[in-house]
């Protein structure tokens, strides 16, 4: 009988433990489920934020580029826009740039490698870098006058550097005389 008492003594605590573990397991389960549900909600919020950030990054990386032939915009030996050049900018560039706020617009000027002529030298323009800078600045001034936000636009001349083609023929030299307008940022229009 002593053996049976011991066996019986063991049976009562085991039953109590099974009952208590079932109670603890339910409360642990409820606590874990609440933590899991909270983690799921946070995960969904983070995924939404991640998608928004990816869209912002894509917008910041977006860039539009417009190339205008320098011979269309300017007369040979001049940095003043021709009437045809003004019309080109007014009809094809201004509509793409007006209203932009969260973008950076840069107008780059380029020339061929032919030395500047006597007419330009008399005006104090001694090299292609200066000529390209004045042409880019002239385009910026015109675009601002047409309603482009002056706070987002700037000009930079590169002269004969960065040619599109070798300066070995009149056709290739014409390719190098150009204005390139870039728009970077979330406001950049599709090209």
C-alpha positions, 0 to 999 in steps of 0.5 A: 500500500505504501507503493500505491500511496506514492503512486497516488500522490504522484497522480494528483500533482500531475493532474493539477499540472496538466490542468494548470499547464492548459490554463497557462498555455491558453493565456500564453497563446493569447499573449503570443497571438496578440504579439503576432497580430501587432507584429503583422500590423507593424509589418503591413505599415512598414511595407506601405512606408517602404513602397512610399519611399521607393516611389519617392526615390524613383521620383528623385532619380527621374530625369528628363533630357531635351536637346535643342540644336544650337543652329536653330536657337542661335545665329552663327557667331551670336549668343542671342536667341533667334525668333525661330529659337524663341518659338522652338523653346516657347512651343516645345520646352516651356510647356514641359517646364512651367509649373515645376516646383520640386525639380532641378532644371539645368540648361547646358550649353555646348559648342563645336571646336571652331575658334570664336570669330572676330565679331565675338572677340570684339564683344569680349567673348574670347573662347567657346566656354564663354560663348556656351555659358552665354548661350545657356544663360540666354536660354534660362533668361528666356525660359524664366520670362516665359513663366518657368520658376526661376528658383529651380533653373540654372545655366552651365556652359561646357564650350567644346568639351563633351562633343556628341560627334568628332568635329571632323565635318560640318554635320558633326560640328552642327551636332556639337553646337547644342543646348541640353536641358535636363530636369531632375527630381520628382517633377521631371516630365516624361520624355 
